[in-house]
Amino acid sequence: MRINQINIMNRYPFFLLLLLTTIVTAQETGENRLGSWHMYFGTNKISEKVSLHTEGQLRYYEQAKNFNQLLLRTGLNYHINSDAIATIGYGYIATDRTFEELPNETNAIEHRIFEQFILKNNVGKIAFEHRYRLEQRFIKYFEQNETQHRARYRLQITVPLSGIFFLNFYDEIFLNLQNEVFGQNRLYGALGIQVTNSLSVQAGYLKNNFSTANFDRLQIGVFFNTDLRRLFNKEQKSL
């Protein structure tokens, strides 16, 4: 058996080198690990036409460990009607770009401005949502500063099940507006529970494809919507 192994190594050195390189690369990027995203989303109504978007995400290379990214995002929503929403907002993102946990690591810090438009429609009981987003990204990593621009499109489908349960699916593509056009693609599926009229929870799976890497992520998302109109009306009256 050992002689056969040596013969294989001698005859196919290139393929063995390629295999070893693939294994090492997967270990270095964390592609072979199942990571997790922990997310909160809120829509907070302050008037008939205006609401505040609030969002926080913690992303990990592994299950709730080995930090990857912190994302904090907020925005001002204008509800044109029940099926159309325009948003302008800001995001703060801190990213650990390396899977390996190293001492004194430096995170990339990004300040992001975004413009967004959402269109909704229903086909029977199935709800469709089209989200269009432009992003201006200002990134600092060590002493390097760069500005990037990209466009995103997400098609989301929500299918009601019996009672309080529903299914949620989406596919989102990211397109760079400089250099290589394709940025990434996210394919997602989840089971959701409508706990109350204002609170829902989703648990799902995300396949995140980049041009050079692919990641698998479990997701838990909490969606909590509030109506702050009474609070804002009281403040306006007190003025």
PALO-375507 format. One line per field, with one value per atom (N, C-alpha, C): residue number from 1; atom name; x, y, z. Coordinates in steps of 0.001 Angstrom, whole numbers, plus 500000, padded with zeros to 6 digits. Example, Ala and Ser with C-alpha at 12.3 -4.5 7.8 and 13.67 -1.06 7.14 Angstrom:
2
seq <- [1; 1; 1; 2; 2; 2]
atom <- [N; CA; C; N; CA; C]
X <- [513190; 512300; 513200; 512850; 513670; 512900]
Y <- [494310; 495500; 496700; 497750; 498940; 500030]
Z <- [507800; 507800; 507800; 507080; 507140; 507870]
This chain:
239
seq <- [1; 1; 1; 2; 2; 2; 3; 3; 3; 4; 4; 4; 5; 5; 5; 6; 6; 6; 7; 7; 7; 8; 8; 8; 9; 9; 9; 10; 10; 10; 11; 11; 11; 12; 12; 12; 13; 13; 13; 14; 14; 14; 15; 15; 15; 16; 16; 16; 17; 17; 17; 18; 18; 18; 19; 19; 19; 20; 20; 20; 21; 21; 21; 22; 22; 22; 23; 23; 23; 24; 24; 24; 25; 25; 25; 26; 26; 26; 27; 27; 27; 28; 28; 28; 29; 29; 29; 30; 30; 30; 31; 31; 31; 32; 32; 32; 33; 33; 33; 34; 34; 34; 35; 35; 35; 36; 36; 36; 37; 37; 37; 38; 38; 38; 39; 39; 39; 40; 40; 40; 41; 41; 41; 42; 42; 42; 43; 43; 43; 44; 44; 44; 45; 45; 45; 46; 46; 46; 47; 47; 47; 48; 48; 48; 49; 49; 49; 50; 50; 50; 51; 51; 51; 52; 52; 52; 53; 53; 53; 54; 54; 54; 55; 55; 55; 56; 56; 56; 57; 57; 57; 58; 58; 58; 59; 59; 59; 60; 60; 60; 61; 61; 61; 62; 62; 62; 63; 63; 63; 64; 64; 64; 65; 65; 65; 66; 66; 66; 67; 67; 67; 68; 68; 68; 69; 69; 69; 70; 70; 70; 71; 71; 71; 72; 72; 72; 73; 73; 73; 74; 74; 74; 75; 75; 75; 76; 76; 76; 77; 77; 77; 78; 78; 78; 79; 79; 79; 80; 80; 80; 81; 81; 81; 82; 82; 82; 83; 83; 83; 84; 84; 84; 85; 85; 85; 86; 86; 86; 87; 87; 87; 88; 88; 88; 89; 89; 89; 90; 90; 90; 91; 91; 91; 92; 92; 92; 93; 93; 93; 94; 94; 94; 95; 95; 95; 96; 96; 96; 97; 97; 97; 98; 98; 98; 99; 99; 99; 100; 100; 100; 101; 101; 101; 102; 102; 102; 103; 103; 103; 104; 104; 104; 105; 105; 105; 106; 106; 106; 107; 107; 107; 108; 108; 108; 109; 109; 109; 110; 110; 110; 111; 111; 111; 112; 112; 112; 113; 113; 113; 114; 114; 114; 115; 115; 115; 116; 116; 116; 117; 117; 117; 118; 118; 118; 119; 119; 119; 120; 120; 120; 121; 121; 121; 122; 122; 122; 123; 123; 123; 124; 124; 124; 125; 125; 125; 126; 126; 126; 127; 127; 127; 128; 128; 128; 129; 129; 129; 130; 130; 130; 131; 131; 131; 132; 132; 132; 133; 133; 133; 134; 134; 134; 135; 135; 135; 136; 136; 136; 137; 137; 137; 138; 138; 138; 139; 139; 139; 140; 140; 140; 141; 141; 141; 142; 142; 142; 143; 143; 143; 144; 144; 144; 145; 145; 145; 146; 146; 146; 147; 147; 147; 148; 148; 148; 149; 149; 149; 150; 150; 150; 151; 151; 151; 152; 152; 152; 153; 153; 153; 154; 154; 154; 155; 155; 155; 156; 156; 156; 157; 157; 157; 158; 158; 158; 159; 159; 159; 160; 160; 160; 161; 161; 161; 162; 162; 162; 163; 163; 163; 164; 164; 164; 165; 165; 165; 166; 166; 166; 167; 167; 167; 168; 168; 168; 169; 169; 169; 170; 170; 170; 171; 171; 171; 172; 172; 172; 173; 173; 173; 174; 174; 174; 175; 175; 175; 176; 176; 176; 177; 177; 177; 178; 178; 178; 179; 179; 179; 180; 180; 180; 181; 181; 181; 182; 182; 182; 183; 183; 183; 184; 184; 184; 185; 185; 185; 186; 186; 186; 187; 187; 187; 188; 188; 188; 189; 189; 189; 190; 190; 190; 191; 191; 191; 192; 192; 192; 193; 193; 193; 194; 194; 194; 195; 195; 195; 196; 196; 196; 197; 197; 197; 198; 198; 198; 199; 199; 199; 200; 200; 200; 201; 201; 201; 202; 202; 202; 203; 203; 203; 204; 204; 204; 205; 205; 205; 206; 206; 206; 207; 207; 207; 208; 208; 208; 209; 209; 209; 210; 210; 210; 211; 211; 211; 212; 212; 212; 213; 213; 213; 214; 214; 214; 215; 215; 215; 216; 216; 216; 217; 217; 217; 218; 218; 218; 219; 219; 219; 220; 220; 220; 221; 221; 221; 222; 222; 222; 223; 223; 223; 224; 224; 224; 225; 225; 225; 226; 226; 226; 227; 227; 227; 228; 228; 228; 229; 229; 229; 230; 230; 230; 231; 231; 231; 232; 232; 232; 233; 233; 233; 234; 234; 234; 235; 235; 235; 236; 236; 236; 237; 237; 237; 238; 238; 238; 239; 239; 239]
atom <- [N; CA; C; N; CA; C; N; CA; C; N; CA; C; N; CA; C; N; CA; C; N; CA; C; N; CA; C; N; CA; C; N; CA; C; N; CA; C; N; CA; C; N; CA; C; N; CA; C; N; CA; C; N; CA; C; N; CA; C; N; CA; C; N; CA; C; N; CA; C; N; CA; C; N; CA; C; N; CA; C; N; CA; C; N; CA; C; N; CA; C; N; CA; C; N; CA; C; N; CA; C; N; CA; C; N; CA; C; N; CA; C; N; CA; C; N; CA; C; N; CA; C; N; CA; C; N; CA; C; N; CA; C; N; CA; C; N; CA; C; N; CA; C; N; CA; C; N; CA; C; N; CA; C; N; CA; C; N; CA; C; N; CA; C; N; CA; C; N; CA; C; N; CA; C; N; CA; C; N; CA; C; N; CA; C; N; CA; C; N; CA; C; N; CA; C; N; CA; C; N; CA; C; N; CA; C; N; CA; C; N; CA; C; N; CA; C; N; CA; C; N; CA; C; N; CA; C; N; CA; C; N; CA; C; N; CA; C; N; CA; C; N; CA; C; N; CA; C; N; CA; C; N; CA; C; N; CA; C; N; CA; C; N; CA; C; N; CA; C; N; CA; C; N; CA; C; N; CA; C; N; CA; C; N; CA; C; N; CA; C; N; CA; C; N; CA; C; N; CA; C; N; CA; C; N; CA; C; N; CA; C; N; CA; C; N; CA; C; N; CA; C; N; CA; C; N; CA; C; N; CA; C; N; CA; C; N; CA; C; N; CA; C; N; CA; C; N; CA; C; N; CA; C; N; CA; C; N; CA; C; N; CA; C; N; CA; C; N; CA; C; N; CA; C; N; CA; C; N; CA; C; N; CA; C; N; CA; C; N; CA; C; N; CA; C; N; CA; C; N; CA; C; N; CA; C; N; CA; C; N; CA; C; N; CA; C; N; CA; C; N; CA; C; N; CA; C; N; CA; C; N; CA; C; N; CA; C; N; CA; C; N; CA; C; N; CA; C; N; CA; C; N; CA; C; N; CA; C; N; CA; C; N; CA; C; N; CA; C; N; CA; C; N; CA; C; N; CA; C; N; CA; C; N; CA; C; N; CA; C; N; CA; C; N; CA; C; N; CA; C; N; CA; C; N; CA; C; N; CA; C; N; CA; C; N; CA; C; N; CA; C; N; CA; C; N; CA; C; N; CA; C; N; CA; C; N; CA; C; N; CA; C; N; CA; C; N; CA; C; N; CA; C; N; CA; C; N; CA; C; N; CA; C; N; CA; C; N; CA; C; N; CA; C; N; CA; C; N; CA; C; N; CA; C; N; CA; C; N; CA; C; N; CA; C; N; CA; C; N; CA; C; N; CA; C; N; CA; C; N; CA; C; N; CA; C; N; CA; C; N; CA; C; N; CA; C; N; CA; C; N; CA; C; N; CA; C; N; CA; C; N; CA; C; N; CA; C; N; CA; C; N; CA; C; N; CA; C; N; CA; C; N; CA; C; N; CA; C; N; CA; C; N; CA; C; N; CA; C; N; CA; C; N; CA; C; N; CA; C; N; CA; C; N; CA; C; N; CA; C; N; CA; C; N; CA; C; N; CA; C; N; CA; C; N; CA; C; N; CA; C; N; CA; C; N; CA; C; N; CA; C; N; CA; C; N; CA; C; N; CA; C; N; CA; C; N; CA; C; N; CA; C; N; CA; C; N; CA; C; N; CA; C; N; CA; C; N; CA; C; N; CA; C; N; CA; C; N; CA; C; N; CA; C; N; CA; C; N; CA; C; N; CA; C; N; CA; C; N; CA; C; N; CA; C; N; CA; C; N; CA; C; N; CA; C; N; CA; C; N; CA; C; N; CA; C; N; CA; C; N; CA; C; N; CA; C]
X <- [500830; 500000; 500864; 501910; 502783; 503461; 503856; 504492; 503520; 502233; 501231; 501028; 501041; 500888; 502037; 503269; 504439; 504348; 503889; 503746; 502730; 501623; 500601; 501161; 501942; 502528; 503506; 504257; 505228; 504544; 503439; 502781; 501876; 501301; 500342; 500699; 501909; 502302; 501471; 501079; 500321; 498965; 498281; 496955; 497017; 498059; 498237; 498494; 499316; 499591; 498320; 497513; 496258; 495303; 495235; 494371; 494799; 496106; 496623; 496371; 496558; 496325; 494869; 493957; 492524; 492153; 492709; 492420; 492929; 494161; 494756; 493988; 493612; 492869; 491530; 490829; 489539; 489693; 490778; 491024; 491326; 492081; 492467; 491284; 490334; 489189; 487983; 487971; 486831; 485697; 485957; 484911; 484345; 485161; 484718; 484045; 483761; 483102; 481696; 480778; 479411; 479315; 479188; 479131; 477710; 477561; 476226; 476107; 474900; 474546; 473398; 473535; 472513; 472019; 470709; 470239; 468995; 468917; 467714; 467353; 466056; 465552; 464321; 464234; 463067; 462595; 461279; 460664; 459827; 460190; 459602; 458865; 457553; 456736; 456691; 456956; 456911; 455850; 455311; 454185; 453502; 452456; 451711; 452578; 453519; 454332; 455798; 456250; 457683; 457924; 459004; 459423; 460943; 461465; 462903; 463265; 464279; 464805; 465932; 465885; 466962; 467394; 468713; 469238; 470573; 470752; 472027; 472304; 473547; 473917; 475290; 475396; 476676; 476902; 478021; 478321; 479599; 479560; 480691; 481118; 482431; 482958; 482509; 482270; 481816; 480549; 480027; 478773; 478929; 478507; 478532; 479927; 480964; 482332; 483197; 484379; 485299; 484663; 484725; 484070; 484461; 483452; 483658; 483266; 482045; 481580; 480496; 480576; 479506; 478929; 477607; 476940; 475825; 475887; 474846; 474329; 473008; 472465; 471169; 470990; 469753; 469373; 468125; 467684; 466346; 466039; 464764; 463919; 462765; 461873; 460742; 460453; 459267; 458332; 457146; 456176; 455298; 455640; 454882; 453445; 453303; 452019; 452320; 451331; 451540; 452476; 452732; 453553; 454856; 455182; 456401; 457028; 458335; 459054; 460399; 460705; 462009; 462783; 464088; 464902; 466253; 466733; 468128; 468691; 469932; 470429; 471938; 472378; 473805; 474088; 475272; 475697; 477131; 477367; 478721; 479051; 480188; 480548; 481995; 482215; 483565; 483757; 484831; 485026; 486401; 486431; 487668; 487814; 488782; 488900; 489596; 490110; 490841; 490108; 490013; 489381; 490206; 491525; 492404; 492331; 492244; 492212; 493640; 494051; 495420; 495457; 496561; 496671; 496778; 496162; 496236; 495740; 494644; 494079; 493495; 493546; 492958; 491759; 490608; 489407; 489336; 488779; 488453; 487207; 487238; 486110; 485486; 484183; 483479; 482340; 482261; 481114; 480379; 479099; 478363; 477098; 476905; 475670; 474908; 473587; 472830; 471501; 471059; 469751; 469004; 467735; 467010; 465573; 465065; 463671; 463086; 461933; 461272; 459909; 459626; 458315; 457752; 456461; 455817; 454607; 454346; 453125; 452780; 451541; 451072; 450525; 450789; 450172; 449444; 448141; 447395; 447822; 448181; 448630; 450145; 450848; 452313; 452730; 453592; 454047; 455423; 455574; 456842; 457353; 458668; 459289; 460542; 460618; 461785; 462515; 463784; 464563; 465744; 465824; 466915; 467722; 469050; 469874; 471172; 471546; 472852; 473633; 474940; 475768; 477045; 477385; 478666; 479454; 480592; 481320; 482676; 482915; 484171; 484883; 485951; 486580; 487997; 488318; 489681; 490204; 491372; 492018; 493496; 493967; 495294; 495386; 496354; 496509; 495912; 495256; 494704; 493239; 492892; 491515; 491059; 489854; 489329; 487827; 487347; 485923; 485428; 484339; 483772; 482281; 481759; 480334; 479794; 478566; 477965; 476441; 475825; 474372; 473939; 472764; 472235; 470770; 470395; 468984; 468604; 467499; 467029; 465574; 465312; 463941; 463601; 462578; 462170; 460745; 460518; 459203; 458808; 457603; 457083; 455827; 455839; 454740; 454097; 452838; 452192; 451874; 452061; 451675; 450473; 450160; 449024; 449356; 448366; 448543; 449549; 450513; 451476; 452766; 452858; 454103; 454105; 455324; 455487; 456887; 457064; 458369; 458850; 460158; 460743; 461953; 461995; 463108; 463569; 464870; 465325; 466616; 466836; 468114; 468532; 469784; 470288; 471634; 471760; 473015; 473636; 474973; 475750; 476611; 476512; 477281; 478161; 479466; 480402; 480315; 480427; 480406; 481808; 482787; 484180; 484864; 485957; 486738; 485859; 486026; 485233; 483772; 482865; 481456; 480795; 480953; 480287; 480926; 480106; 480600; 480290; 479006; 478587; 477127; 476694; 475285; 474879; 473694; 473185; 471858; 471805; 470590; 470154; 468894; 468445; 467084; 466899; 465608; 465415; 464180; 463963; 462527; 462352; 461035; 460802; 459631; 459326; 458125; 458098; 456977; 456516; 455235; 454658; 454157; 455011; 454704; 453547; 453638; 452549; 452458; 451550; 451440; 452711; 453472; 454670; 455975; 455911; 457121; 457100; 458195; 458361; 459809; 460007; 461333; 461536; 462746; 463090; 464361; 464373; 465572; 465806; 467001; 467222; 468673; 468886; 470206; 470536; 471785; 472252; 473444; 473396; 474538; 475089; 476316; 476936; 478086; 477886; 478870; 479606; 480937; 481810; 482514; 483243; 483950; 485086; 485618; 486769; 486485; 485276; 484986; 483481; 483094; 481690; 481531; 480501; 480306; 478887; 478768; 477479; 477220; 476019; 475709; 474298; 474195; 472895; 472519; 471226; 470783; 469625; 469642; 468496; 468182; 466963; 466590; 465360; 465410; 464277; 463807; 462510; 461924; 460894; 461144; 460274; 459913; 458632; 458149; 457357; 457593; 456922; 456206; 455223; 454494; 454790; 455606; 456048; 455301; 454191; 453498; 452963; 452473; 451973; 453102; 454255; 455407; 455840; 455935; 456370; 455317; 454037; 452979; 453011; 453299; 453402; 454557; 455698; 456868; 456590; 455883; 455566; 454611; 453633; 452684; 453369; 454367; 455077; 455924; 456319; 457089; 456193]
Y <- [498797; 500000; 501253; 501274; 502441; 502715; 501633; 501804; 502464; 502041; 502628; 504113; 504468; 505871; 506710; 506182; 506899; 507067; 506014; 506095; 507168; 507234; 508239; 509643; 509834; 511152; 511547; 510561; 510845; 511148; 510461; 510607; 511843; 512219; 513328; 514405; 514933; 515946; 517218; 517595; 518834; 518751; 517613; 517461; 517382; 516773; 516717; 518111; 518883; 520254; 521095; 520905; 521642; 521285; 519994; 519539; 520136; 520098; 520649; 522152; 522850; 524297; 524621; 523828; 524038; 523844; 522795; 522510; 523625; 524068; 525123; 526430; 526747; 527981; 527975; 526841; 526731; 526940; 526422; 526608; 528068; 528739; 530121; 531076; 530798; 531682; 531282; 530077; 529603; 529077; 528786; 528269; 526942; 526166; 524848; 524899; 526099; 526253; 526828; 526381; 526896; 528072; 529269; 530465; 530831; 531952; 532381; 533898; 534342; 535763; 535951; 536934; 537232; 538656; 538810; 540048; 540608; 541925; 542644; 543683; 543770; 544777; 545440; 546757; 547466; 548555; 548706; 549839; 550584; 551845; 552607; 553822; 553739; 554756; 556027; 557183; 558458; 559406; 559074; 559816; 558907; 559404; 558582; 558143; 558990; 558710; 558404; 558650; 558561; 557563; 556773; 555848; 555800; 555297; 555130; 553658; 553370; 552005; 551847; 550768; 550444; 549009; 548764; 547433; 547198; 545998; 545593; 544139; 543841; 542467; 542128; 540928; 540351; 539111; 539088; 537977; 537284; 535952; 535153; 534149; 533859; 532837; 531441; 531254; 529974; 530218; 529177; 529318; 530181; 531458; 532419; 532601; 532375; 532643; 532957; 533509; 533951; 535104; 536281; 537476; 537753; 538067; 538452; 539913; 540277; 541622; 542131; 543428; 544151; 545157; 545128; 546046; 546771; 548093; 548936; 549859; 549855; 550627; 551323; 552532; 553261; 554023; 554428; 555137; 555814; 556763; 557470; 556965; 556364; 555799; 556769; 556926; 557669; 556691; 556494; 555535; 556242; 556041; 556673; 556169; 554870; 554217; 552882; 552020; 550763; 549810; 550070; 549160; 549773; 550983; 551646; 552464; 552230; 552910; 553398; 554667; 555235; 555494; 555188; 555291; 555909; 556734; 557170; 556877; 556345; 555923; 555857; 555404; 555333; 554021; 553454; 552246; 552349; 551752; 551631; 550151; 549772; 548363; 548163; 547268; 546868; 545413; 545121; 543792; 543236; 542019; 541252; 540448; 540796; 540193; 538838; 538388; 537122; 536122; 534893; 533828; 533477; 533461; 533118; 534201; 533772; 534709; 535055; 536275; 536727; 537786; 537884; 538923; 540315; 541289; 542694; 542884; 542214; 542355; 543755; 544222; 545508; 545274; 545796; 545647; 546733; 546371; 547377; 548127; 549449; 550278; 550937; 550774; 551328; 552235; 553403; 554298; 554256; 553918; 553653; 554505; 555170; 555887; 555082; 554992; 554213; 554890; 554644; 555067; 553809; 553728; 552465; 552722; 551800; 551871; 550472; 550314; 549012; 549064; 548044; 547857; 546512; 546501; 545270; 544949; 543650; 543219; 541809; 541429; 540106; 539354; 538055; 537141; 536096; 536246; 535411; 535741; 534724; 534928; 535108; 534969; 535071; 536527; 536993; 538388; 538478; 539403; 539657; 541038; 541124; 542416; 542597; 543720; 544062; 545208; 544974; 546016; 546426; 547725; 548291; 549208; 549038; 549839; 550274; 551539; 552071; 552372; 552068; 552276; 553028; 554001; 554696; 554299; 553638; 552995; 553675; 554105; 554767; 553870; 553209; 552126; 552509; 552249; 552453; 551141; 550720; 549494; 549793; 549767; 550264; 551727; 552076; 553464; 553697; 552686; 552791; 553224; 554234; 554704; 554524; 554013; 553858; 554103; 554524; 554756; 553794; 553099; 552146; 552427; 552039; 552203; 550871; 550548; 549321; 549431; 548547; 548455; 547064; 546996; 545728; 545586; 544340; 544048; 542772; 542829; 541654; 541368; 540119; 539641; 538748; 539141; 538386; 537875; 536624; 535996; 535477; 535813; 535337; 534514; 533278; 532339; 532021; 532392; 532083; 530591; 530061; 528691; 528746; 527654; 527644; 528389; 529094; 529775; 530906; 530894; 531994; 531741; 530643; 530275; 530747; 531041; 531427; 531042; 531001; 530766; 532055; 532279; 533470; 533068; 533547; 533257; 534565; 534656; 535777; 535418; 536136; 536095; 537541; 537841; 539211; 539197; 540044; 540158; 541529; 541542; 542761; 543025; 544215; 544582; 545786; 545619; 546725; 547703; 548975; 549999; 550452; 549619; 549830; 548465; 548347; 547103; 545927; 544773; 543590; 543829; 543581; 543938; 543066; 541747; 540860; 540971; 541243; 541324; 540077; 539769; 538578; 538292; 537092; 536717; 536009; 536356; 535735; 535040; 533744; 532944; 532478; 532758; 532584; 531908; 531038; 530425; 530282; 530537; 530518; 530157; 529664; 529475; 530623; 531263; 532400; 532159; 532876; 532829; 534258; 534527; 535838; 535811; 536224; 536123; 537044; 538301; 539274; 540080; 541053; 541900; 542695; 542981; 543813; 543037; 541760; 540974; 539664; 539399; 538111; 537655; 536352; 535750; 534814; 534831; 533923; 533156; 531875; 531044; 530411; 530632; 530165; 529902; 529664; 529304; 530227; 530692; 531593; 530981; 530980; 530618; 531908; 532260; 533525; 533239; 533574; 533280; 534540; 534484; 535511; 534924; 535751; 535243; 534310; 534449; 533637; 532756; 532822; 532039; 531852; 530808; 530518; 530204; 530788; 530605; 530132; 529328; 528844; 529445; 530025; 530708; 530359; 530058; 529978; 531376; 531695; 533038; 532965; 533859; 534078; 535565; 535896; 537296; 537649; 538792; 539313; 540600; 540663; 541818; 542438; 543674; 544323; 545721; 545925; 547199; 547935; 549228; 550023; 551212; 551721; 552919; 554014; 554980; 556049; 557356; 557309; 558544; 559293; 558567; 559236; 559964; 559309; 559918; 561188; 561138; 562306; 563415; 563032; 564043; 564774; 564034; 564661; 565647; 565255; 566132; 567400; 567255; 568424; 569372; 568795; 569628; 570379; 569719; 570357; 571530; 571514; 572625; 573846]
Z <- [500000; 500000; 500000; 500794; 500887; 499551; 498824; 497509; 496550; 496602; 495719; 496016; 497320; 497693; 497159; 497257; 496750; 495246; 494541; 493087; 492694; 493452; 493159; 493339; 494428; 494692; 493603; 493100; 492042; 490715; 490456; 489159; 489099; 490246; 490235; 491266; 491198; 492197; 492104; 490899; 490721; 491411; 491244; 491827; 493347; 493866; 495313; 495878; 495175; 495604; 495574; 494532; 494409; 495540; 495881; 496962; 498297; 498571; 499821; 499908; 498792; 498765; 499052; 498482; 498701; 500163; 500781; 502188; 503084; 502850; 503668; 503506; 502256; 502001; 502714; 502681; 503363; 504858; 505419; 506845; 507160; 506301; 506557; 506445; 505539; 505342; 506176; 506715; 507490; 506640; 505365; 504487; 504978; 505662; 506120; 507488; 507997; 509290; 509099; 509933; 509906; 510871; 510318; 511143; 511526; 512217; 512648; 512607; 512261; 512278; 513266; 514152; 515154; 514880; 514584; 513973; 514660; 514679; 515126; 514062; 513732; 512800; 513409; 513276; 513788; 512847; 512758; 512063; 513091; 513336; 514437; 513872; 513875; 513229; 514071; 513444; 514167; 513592; 512413; 511846; 510833; 510215; 509267; 508090; 507688; 506506; 506810; 508033; 508348; 509474; 509326; 510382; 510429; 511540; 511728; 511618; 510812; 510725; 511739; 512518; 513459; 513215; 513319; 512978; 513671; 514167; 514738; 514408; 513994; 513650; 514225; 514764; 515164; 514318; 513603; 512703; 513160; 513127; 513605; 512537; 512506; 511599; 512020; 513331; 513860; 514667; 515324; 516039; 517289; 517167; 518271; 518861; 518045; 518484; 517274; 517525; 516480; 515685; 516275; 515732; 514287; 513480; 512085; 511839; 512287; 511937; 512894; 513193; 513883; 512900; 512738; 511819; 512565; 512583; 513163; 512065; 511869; 510746; 511184; 510706; 510952; 509689; 509606; 508415; 508636; 507778; 507798; 506629; 506950; 505938; 505616; 504333; 503909; 503209; 503794; 503270; 502236; 500977; 499889; 499904; 500036; 500282; 500958; 501088; 501806; 501074; 499783; 498981; 498490; 498910; 498433; 499558; 499798; 500875; 500346; 500579; 500232; 501522; 501502; 502718; 502405; 503334; 503316; 504698; 504744; 506044; 506137; 507310; 507644; 508361; 508080; 508760; 509255; 510427; 510982; 511015; 510405; 510284; 510704; 511657; 512071; 511673; 510916; 510344; 510655; 511184; 511316; 510025; 509205; 507878; 507880; 509008; 509062; 509937; 509457; 510235; 511463; 511296; 512413; 513490; 514744; 515863; 516267; 515955; 516177; 517277; 518021; 519050; 518419; 519078; 518638; 517208; 516878; 515539; 515337; 514106; 513741; 512833; 513227; 512416; 511346; 510210; 509201; 509671; 509586; 510017; 508792; 508662; 507508; 507961; 507342; 507480; 506139; 506198; 504957; 504885; 503765; 503474; 502427; 502588; 501605; 501273; 500034; 499554; 499117; 499470; 499283; 498838; 498016; 497579; 497614; 498270; 498406; 497730; 496927; 496313; 496765; 497123; 497587; 496722; 496552; 495891; 496360; 496157; 496556; 495362; 495337; 494380; 495214; 495322; 496253; 497674; 498428; 499807; 499915; 498796; 498802; 498614; 499515; 499480; 498830; 497886; 497207; 497619; 497816; 498137; 497294; 496592; 495779; 496475; 496831; 497506; 496636; 496329; 495540; 496463; 496447; 497362; 496689; 496894; 496510; 497782; 497763; 498948; 498594; 499444; 499361; 500613; 500401; 501497; 501712; 502936; 503296; 504306; 503864; 504612; 505016; 506284; 506781; 507342; 506858; 507337; 507522; 508765; 509119; 508666; 507857; 507404; 506024; 505482; 504132; 504185; 503396; 503273; 501832; 501660; 500306; 500293; 499131; 498913; 497842; 498138; 497195; 497032; 495875; 495584; 495073; 495478; 494957; 494953; 494148; 494045; 494496; 495122; 495606; 495186; 494861; 494587; 495321; 496063; 496801; 496462; 496083; 495900; 497085; 497831; 499015; 498842; 499267; 499166; 500540; 500966; 502246; 501991; 502507; 502292; 503638; 503857; 505133; 505245; 506445; 506749; 507698; 508333; 509246; 510533; 511055; 512327; 512253; 513179; 513310; 512533; 511815; 511136; 509682; 509185; 507790; 507322; 506006; 505394; 504752; 504823; 504214; 503380; 502141; 501241; 500594; 500329; 499503; 498780; 497689; 496978; 496749; 497106; 496958; 496255; 495242; 494504; 494779; 494923; 495164; 493930; 493372; 492187; 492497; 492310; 492513; 491345; 491640; 490596; 490233; 490572; 490188; 490194; 489453; 489400; 488986; 489637; 489309; 489687; 488734; 488934; 489998; 489902; 490861; 492236; 493243; 494609; 495406; 495534; 496265; 495978; 496399; 496298; 497581; 498083; 499303; 499013; 499329; 499170; 500553; 500912; 502295; 502340; 503343; 503610; 505105; 505586; 507036; 507370; 508595; 509194; 510159; 510046; 510894; 511787; 512915; 513851; 514115; 513853; 514143; 515583; 516512; 517940; 518311; 517898; 518064; 516772; 516738; 515545; 515282; 516341; 516203; 516340; 516694; 516956; 516183; 515452; 514771; 514900; 514763; 514873; 513691; 513121; 512028; 512363; 512024; 512142; 510784; 510212; 508854; 508519; 507229; 506697; 505539; 505491; 504433; 503718; 502394; 501556; 500977; 501371; 500969; 500006; 498730; 497688; 497262; 497328; 496775; 495556; 494819; 493639; 494023; 495243; 495664; 496871; 497438; 498644; 498795; 499542; 499816; 501300; 501924; 503356; 503652; 504706; 505183; 506562; 506732; 507978; 508467; 509763; 510411; 510873; 510791; 511164; 512150; 513114; 513986; 513943; 513570; 513410; 514230; 514900; 515667; 514994; 514680; 514005; 514953; 515374; 516355; 515866; 515604; 515084; 516164; 516274; 517300; 516671; 517393; 516980; 517999; 517603; 518500; 518258; 517546; 517177; 518397; 519380; 520588; 521308; 521394; 522059; 521340; 520018; 519252; 519282; 519295; 519373; 520706; 521798; 523114; 523158; 522559; 522550; 521752; 520628; 519808; 520535; 521279; 522015; 523145; 523783; 524894; 524429; 523134; 522582; 522341]
